Amino acid sequence: MKLHKIPGYIQAIYLVEYPDKLMLLDGCSRADVSTVKKYIETQLGRPFADLKVTMVTHMHPDHAGAAHKLREITGCKVITANVPGHWYKGIDGKLMHLTDIMLASWVAGRMKKPRKLIWYSPKLKADHKLNDGEVIPGFEDWQVLFTQGHTDRDLTLYHEATSYAYVADLMVSVKGKFIPPYPVFYPNRYKQSIEKFRALAVERTLLAHGGEVQLTDADFDYLLANAPNKPMTHWRSVKNKLVRSLGFNTEN
């Protein structure tokens, strides 16, 4: 097994290579399709169709945005967590989807990236949905672990043989410190996920925003100390501000 890190539009892309197959550890952003294709064909010298699985750790634009398009082009299987329903459901979900896309575009601007198409469907049509602890079909040396909190369906992908774990947005690295992601919809689940990951004692942790890192007990303590006790979401803030601007009482 070889692990390749590819600079993505606003996040790191991790591609797992085997002699007869490839797997993406996350669904990237819609703008990353050509980047992944070029890397596989040019850097690895392999056909794009060697991509057999695209994992989706959660539904944000830089983790699910390219999944459907990659399957359309390569025939790969899209695999995610076995959680009922869609993340972006209902009217609130549609507005949150638009908000997340706008935030991703804002991040790209801050990173001085050119404006690109990052629109994607808010409803993921997965080929397989896995439960906590199950292995990935076709890549049975990789296991999925539920590490919810950022959303209700976050996955960590664990490769025991090499002690690699891709945690997606379980944490981010900022100025040498590991901090909780933004947003955190489920603070209690988030703290439980941090403790669960700490107990795994992984040697090499892969972040979507921060690269490969090694976490110490002090890092985990800092994460837990800075984890929110109440939901910390941009959408909650925007909605409350809107309600207040219309003259409603948000205390009740």
C-alpha positions, 0 to 999 in steps of 0.5 A: 500500500502506498499513500499519496498526498495531493494538494487539493482546491482547499484541502489535502487529497489522500490517494491510496495505491495498490498494484491493481486498484486505487482509493480516495480517502475522501470525496474532494471538492467538485474543482478537484476532479481534473486534479485527481485525474491528472495525478493518476494518469500523469504521476502514477501512469495509470488509467483513471478507471483504476480508481475503484472507491471514493470514500465520503467522510461527511457532506461538506463541499471539500469532502463530498463535492467530487464523488458523483462526478468521479463515479460517473467518469471512472465507475468507482464505488461511492462509500459513506457512513450508514446514517439515516437520511440526508445531511442537507434535508429540508428547507434549513438543509438547502440553505445550509448547503448554499451557505457551505458552498459560499464558505468554501468559495470564501476559503478558496479566495483567502487561499488566493485560489482561482474561482472554480465550480464547486456546486454539487448535489446536496443528496449523496447517492452512495453505493455502500453505507458502512457501520462503525467498525466495518471494513471497506469493500475491496480494501479490507485492510481499511476500517471505518470508525464513526467520529461524529460531532462536526456533523452527524456522519463523520468517518475516520478511516483507519489502516491498522497495519501502518497505523495511519488514520485519516480523520478528515475534519475531526481537528484542524491545525492552526499555528502549531495547535490542534483545535476543533473544526468549525462547525461542531453540530454535536458537542457531546458526540465530538468530545466522545469522538476525540476520546475514542480516537485518542484510545486508538493510539494512532502513530500517523494522523492525516488531516484534511487541513493540516497534513500528516501529524503526530498527536501527543496527550497534551494535544488531545487535552488541548482539543478537549479543553477547547471543545464547545459545550454547546453547538457551534455552527455558522448556520445557527449564528446566521439564523439567530442574527436573522431572527433578531433582525426581524424583531423576534425573541431568540431566548425562548 
